[in-house]
Amino acid sequence: MQKNLRWKFIGLLVFLAVCAWFFIGPKEKGAGAFSRLNLGLDLKGGIHLVLQVMTDDALNLELNQTADRIGQEFKNRGITFESSKKAQAKGDYSVAVAGVDADKAGDARQYLQSYDQRFTLRSTVTDGKTDFTLTMKDGELRSLRESTVSQALETIRRRVDALGVTEPTLQTHGNSGQDVDDQIIVELPGIDDPDRVTGLLANTAQLELRLVKKEQGGPFSTLESAMSANGGAIPDDYQVLAYREDRGEGSLQYMVVNRVPVITGKELKTARTGTDGNGRPAVNFFLTPDGATVFERATEQHVGENLAIVLDNVVRSAPRINSKIGAEGIIEGSFTDQEASDLALLLRSGALPASLQILGQRNVGASLGNDSIKSGIFASLIGFGLVVVGMLAYYKKSGVNAVLCLAANTLVLMGFMGAVGATLTLPGIAGIILTVGMAVDANILIFERIREELRNGKAVRAAIDSGFSKVFWTIFDSNCTTFIAALFLFQFGTGPVKGFAVTLTVGLVANVFTAVLMSRWIFEWILGGKRVETLSI
């Protein structure tokens, strides 16, 4: 029996040595004061953001594009109509096609039926004219919302990766009255410029290249002057956009540009910082082969006209097309080096499919994080020390058994977190302290049962066997209920709550192992093969 016990202890020592290596082994890049453990933003400092994806932006864009496609197709088919546009009422996800001549209503209906997989088609006849309404189906609405949130999450992830942030947390969570989770939780430890990072993440970075109206395209000092120069009304094929070449006050102007862009960010291959002809910071962009073909053809046909480079519906520059342009171009403006670098990063990572609204922001300074680490360690040491003193004073030599199990429990917990790359947060430290209490509770249950068996006249070995066997299910049940609660915290919690749940869950598993198995092995080692009349407990 002693031989088997020896092998058990050898295996236990090897296991604890592995845990110790994962906890205090060679430091990895991004590791903090806890060696291989990654620190959460409440310990390392950083930023916590709650972003809402405005999915209606993507829906409205899809509906406007559908309306434009229908209008263009009707023109190509010779179907006369008055208008094709998205319904203006909020929450009405429909396209209204008005004023189709009676003799062309059949042709119009036949074409519009090609949208029946995504839209429900209705029609009404008024004064010999037919009006059609295409309403987006519920399934299509949900699918577009889900894909919009998914694309936004991936775009934010690419931007975070480009920033070089270690161990970021990004996940969807909750909703704002929609049938999909449209909020994104972003936690970035180690950020020392939260305002810049927030701007980078929330910037939609929609790039479009649009032709400026050949005559009376601007720039104009006011919106009214732009309207007046175009006969009091802007043609349907054009729209007025703000023109801001620099960020100075009073520099806002207006330009009349083509409603349909020549190139969008979808055709963008990459972007990088560079300089303009005057040596000022600028951004060079490069198009995909298909985008380059379209851009080359468009610029060849419009030599002598101006091309507006539009970012998020604001014209940043409008250079003259002097000759055919191929696969690359430049965005000029009064950029600083940092602004040019950030813009290139945004363009490389791709445009957001919808705008983002910041619902919540919490910044944690690095100094506050260091204070949290010191306070957490100090509280843990005090708690651990008091438990050790209490166990030794009350259970005498058997208290040493409990202390060894407690130390092993903590080592297993920290080693596991280091092995899987878990992030340690301030609530996680609280979970470790709670685990210490749970481990002590298990030892107390066992020791008190052994004491009771000894008082009933049982021999030492029999009392120990009985104590462990009769208390096992009590320990298992108490840890199991807490384990279930921890799983719910992990599933539905975010950030620090998850950190608490992780440490508590692993600690509970380690607790059962050390209190039930390791503690019993220690008693067996003490008893050995000899007869023992008394037990210090």
KOLKE-412908 format. One record per residue (C-alpha): x, y, z. Coordinates in steps of 0.05 Angstrom, whole numbers, plus 32768, in hexadecimal, padded with zeros to 4 digits. Example, Ala and Ser with C-alpha at 12.3 -4.5 7.8 and 13.67 -1.06 7.14 Angstrom:
# residues 2
80F67FA6809C
81117FEB808F
END
This chain:
# residues 537
800080008000
8039802F8011
805780227FCC
801680367FAA
801380737FD6
805A80867FC4
804880857F7A
800A80AF7F88
803580E47FAA
806880E27F71
802F80EE7F40
801381257F6C
805781487F71
806181457F25
801B81617F1B
8028819A7F4C
806B81A87F2C
804981AF7EE8
801681DF7F07
804E82077F26
8072820D7EE3
803382267EC1
802A82597EF8
807182737F03
809482597EC4
80B782857E90
809182C47E83
806E82CC7E40
8062830B7E19
802B83347E38
802F83107E7B
802C833B7EB9
803E83367F02
801E82F27F06
805182D57ED6
802D82A97EA4
7FE982C27EB8
7FC882F87E8C
7FAE83337EB3
7F6983517EA7
7F5F839A7E9B
7F4C83A77EE4
7F92838F7EF8
7FBB83A57EBC
7F9383E37EAA
7F6E83ED7E68
7F2A83FB7E4B
7EE683D97E4F
7EB483EC7E19
7E6B83D97E0C
7E5B83E77DC2
7E1783E27DA1
7E1683D07D57
7DE283FC7D35
7DC883C47D0A
7D9283F17CED
7DCA84147CC7
7DDA83D47CA1
7D9083C77C95
7D84840D7C7A
7DC184077C4D
7DA883C57C32
7D6283E27C26
7D7E84207C04
7DAA83F57BD7
7D6F83C97BC6
7D4584067BB5
7D7D84217B88
7D8583DD7B65
7D3A83DA7B58
7D3984217B3C
7D7484137B0F
7D5783D27AF6
7D1483F27AE7
7D3884277ABE
7D5D83F17A97
7D1C83CB7A8A
7CF6840A7A75
7CC684067AB0
7CAE844D7AC1
7CA6845D7B0A
7CA684997B38
7CD584837B70
7CF884487B90
7D1084557BD7
7D1384397C1D
7CD784457C4A
7CE484817C76
7CBE846B7CB5
7CEB84527CED
7CE684077CF5
7CC883FE7CAF
7CF983D27C8A
7CD983D97C46
7CE883F27C00
7CB1841B7BE0
7CAD841D7B94
7C7984517B80
7C5584667B41
7C60842C7B11
7C3784357AD1
7BFD84047ACA
7C1783E77A89
7C5A83D77AA9
7C3F83BD7AEC
7C4383757AD6
7C8C837B7AC1
7C9C839F7B02
7C7983697B2C
7C9E83317B06
7CE183517B16
7CD183617B5F
7CBC83197B6B
7D0583077B64
7D0D83257BAA
7CD982F67BC9
7D0C82CE7BF1
7D1F830B7C1A
7CE3833A7C13
7C9783367C16
7C7883587BDA
7C3883817BDD
7C1783AF7BAA
7BE183E47BA7
7BC184087B6C
7BB184537B71
7B9A847E7B36
7BB3844B7B03
7BF884497B24
7C13840C7B49
7C3A84137B89
7C6583D87BA1
7C7F83CC7BE7
7CB683997BF7
7CBA838B7C42
7CF783667C5C
7CE483237C7C
7CF183177CC6
7D2382E07CB7
7D4B830D7C88
7D4A83457CBC
7D6683177CF1
7D9B82FA7CC2
7DB383407CAD
7DB683577CF6
7DDE83197D0A
7E0F83207CD0
7E17836A7CDF
7E2A835D7D27
7E5883247D12
7E7C83507CDE
7E8283887D11
7EA183597D44
7ED4833F7D12
7EE683857CFA
7EF1839C7D42
7F1B835D7D4E
7F47836E7D12
7F5083B57D2C
7F62839D7D72
7F94836B7D54
7FB383A37D2C
7FBB83CC7D6C
7FE483937D8A
7FBA838C7DC9
7FC9834B7DEF
7F9183207E0B
7F55834B7DF4
7F0E83357E04
7ED9833E7DCE
7E9483207DD0
7E4C832E7DBF
7E1E83397DFA
7DD683507E04
7DAA83767DD5
7D8483B77DD0
7D3E839F7DC2
7D5183797D82
7D4C832E7D78
7D9883267D74
7DD283377DA3
7DE9837A7D88
7E1983907DBE
7E6483827DBE
7E8E83807DFD
7ED683967DF2
7F0B83907E29
7F5183A67E17
7F8683A07E4F
7FC483CC7E4E
7FA684067E25
7FC584497E37
7F9F84757E05
7F5684617E0C
7F3A849C7DE4
7F63848A7DA6
7F5084407DAB
7F0784507DB5
7F08847C7D76
7F2A84457D4E
7EF9840F7D63
7EB984397D5A
7ECE84597D17
7EA684397CDE
7EDD844A7CAB
7EAF84467C6E
7EDA84577C32
7EB9846C7BF1
7ED4848C7BB1
7E9E84B67B90
7E9E84E27B53
7E90852B7B60
7E58854A7B36
7E7885647AF7
7E5485A77AFA
7E4485CB7B3A
7E6385957B65
7E8485C57B95
7EA285CD7BC6
7E6D85FC7BE3
7E7186237C24
7E2A86117C39
7DF785DC7C2B
7DC786127C12
7DF9862B7BDE
7E0385E37BC5
7DB885DC7BBC
7DB286207B9B
7DE986127B69
7DC485D47B53
7D8285F57B46
7D6785EE7B8C
7D6685A27B8C
7D9C856D7B89
7D8F85397B52
7D7C84F47B6A
7DBD84D67B51
7DE685047B7E
7DEB85187BC7
7E0C854E7BF0
7E4485397C1F
7E6C85617C51
7EB385727C39
7EE885797C6F
7F2F85757C56
7F4C85847C9B
7F3485827CE3
7F3785CD7CEF
7EFA85F57D05
7ED486197CCF
7EEF85EC7C97
7EAD85C87C89
7E9585CD7C40
7E6685A57C14
7E6D857F7BD3
7E3A855F7BA4
7E5085187B94
7E3584DC7B6F
7E0684B37B9B
7E2484717B82
7E6E84687B94
7EA084527B61
7EC7842A7B94
7EB884177BDD
7EE283FA7C15
7ECE83B57BFE
7EFF83BB7BC4
7F3783D27BF1
7F7283A27BF7
7F9E83C77C28
7FB3840C7C3F
7FF2842A7C5E
800D846D7C73
803484987C43
803E84E17C2F
801D85107BFD
8040853C7BCA
8051856F7C00
806F853B7C30
8033853C7C5F
801784FB7C7D
7FE584D87C50
7FC884927C46
7FD684687C09
7FA184347BF7
7FA383F97BC8
7F6983D77BA5
7F59838F7B96
7F60837A7B4C
7F15837F7B40
7F1283C27B63
7F4E83DB7B3B
7F2C83C87AFA
7EED83EF7B0C
7F15842A7B26
7F40842D7AE8
7F04842C7AB9
7EDF84617AE1
7F1A84917AE6
7F2984897A9C
7EE2849D7A8A
7EE384DA7AB9
7F2784FA7AAD
7F2385437AC0
7EEE853A7AF5
7EF785377B40
7EF584F87B6A
7EDD84FE7BB2
7EFF84D17BE5
7EC884C77C19
7ED384AC7C5F
7E9584A07C89
7E6B84CE7C5C
7E9D85077C61
7EC7851C7C25
7F0F851E7C3C
7F2D85327BF9
7F16853B7BB1
7F5285387B82
7F4B85437B37
7F5185067B0A
7F8985187ADB
7F9184D37ABC
7F7B848B7AC2
7F8984707B09
7F9884277B17
7F9B83FE7B57
7FB284327B88
7FA184777BA2
7FAF84A87BDA
7F8584C97C10
7F9F850E7C1F
7F8C853E7C56
7FA885627C93
7FBA85217CB7
7FEB851A7CEF
801984DD7CED
7FED84BA7D21
7FAC84CA7CFC
7FC884B07CBB
7FDF84707CDD
7F9B84667CFF
7F7684727CBE
7FA1843F7C99
7F94840D7CD2
7F4984197CCC
7F49840F7C81
7F7283D07C85
7F4583B17CBA
7F0783BF7C90
7ECA83EB7C9A
7E9683DD7CCE
7E5483C77CB0
7E2E83F67CDE
7E3E842E7D0E
7E4C84207D58
7E3084437D94
7E5984437DD5
7E29842D7E0C
7E5D842A7E42
7EA784387E4D
7ED384297E89
7F1D843C7E8B
7F4D841D7EBE
7F91843E7EC7
7FD084147ECD
7FDE84317F13
7F99841D7F2B
7FA583D87F0F
7FE783D27F36
7FC383E87F75
7F8F83B27F69
7FC4837D7F61
7FE783927FA2
7FA583957FC8
7F8E83527FAC
7FCF832F7FBE
7FCF834F8003
7F8883398011
7F9682F27FF8
7FD482EB8024
7FAF83048061
7F7582D48054
7FA3829A8046
7FCD82A98084
7F9182AD80B2
7F76826B8097
7FB9824980A3
7FBD826380EB
7F76824E80F9
7F7E820880DD
7FBF81FB8102
7FA382168143
7F6281EF8140
7F7781AE811F
7FBF81AA8138
7FEB817C810E
7FB1816880E1
7FAD81B280D0
7FEF81AA80AB
7FCA817A807D
7F9581AF806F
7FCA81E58062
7FEF81B88030
7FAE81A9800C
7F9C81F3800B
7FE082057FEC
7FD981CE7FB9
7F9281E67FA8
7FAB822C7F9A
7FE682137F72
7FB981E77F46
7F8A82227F3A
7FC182537F27
7FE5821F7EFC
7FA5820F7ED5
7F9882597EC8
7FDF82627EAF
7FDA82247E83
7F9A82387E5F
7FAD82827E5B
7F7382987E87
7F6F82E27E98
7F7482F37EE1
7F46832C7EF8
7F39834C7F3B
7EF883237F43
7F2382E77F30
7F4F82F57F6D
7F0E82F77F95
7EFD82B37F77
7F4182987F8E
7F3482B07FD5
7EEF82917FD4
7F0E82507FBC
7F3C82517FF8
7EFE82558025
7EDC821C8000
7F1B81F18007
7F1F81FE8052
7ED581EE8059
7EE181A98039
7F1A819A8068
7EF181B080A4
7EB881818090
7EE98147808B
7F0F815680CB
7ED0816080F4
7EB5811E80DC
7EF680FB80EF
7EF2811B8134
7EAB8102813D
7EBF80BB8129
7EF980BD815A
7ECA80D48192
7E9D80998182
7ED7806B8192
7EF08058814D
7F39804A813F
7F618081811C
7F65805E80D8
7F1B804B80DA
7F08809280EF
7F2F80B080B4
7F11807F8082
7ECB808D809C
7ED680D8809E
7EEA80DC8054
7EB680AB803A
7E7B80C98060
7E8C8112804F
7E9C81088005
7E5681127FEB
7E4B814F8017
7E89816F7FFB
7E76815A7FB4
7E3081777FBA
7E4681B97FD7
7E7C81C37FA2
7E4D81AB7F6A
7E1881E07F7A
7E4C82177F7B
7E6981FB7F3A
7E2682017F18
7E1F82497F2F
7E6582587F15
7E53823B7ED1
7E18826A7ECB
7E4482A47EDE
7E7582907EA7
7E3F82867E73
7E1982C77E7E
7E4D82F47E9E
7E7F83207E7C
7EC683367E8B
7ED583377ED6
7E98830B7EE6
7EB582D57EB8
7EF882DC7EDA
7ED782CE7F1D
7EB282927F00
7EF182747EE1
7F1A82777F21
7EE0825D7F4B
7ED282237F1C
7F19820B7F18
7F2282157F63
7EE681EA7F72
7F0181B07F48
7F4681B77F69
7F2481B97FAD
7F0381767FA4
7F4581587F8D
7F6F81737FC6
7F3D816B7FFF
7F2581257FED
7F6281047FCD
7FA0812A7FE2
7F8B8133802A
7F7C80E88031
7FBE80D58012
7FE281008046
7FBC80DD807F
7FCE80998061
801780AE805C
801780C380A6
7FF6808380BD
802280578091
801E800D80A1
8022801780ED
7FEB80198120
7FDD805F8139
7FB68069817A
7FAC80B58178
7FA680EB8143
7FB78135814D
7F7781548133
END
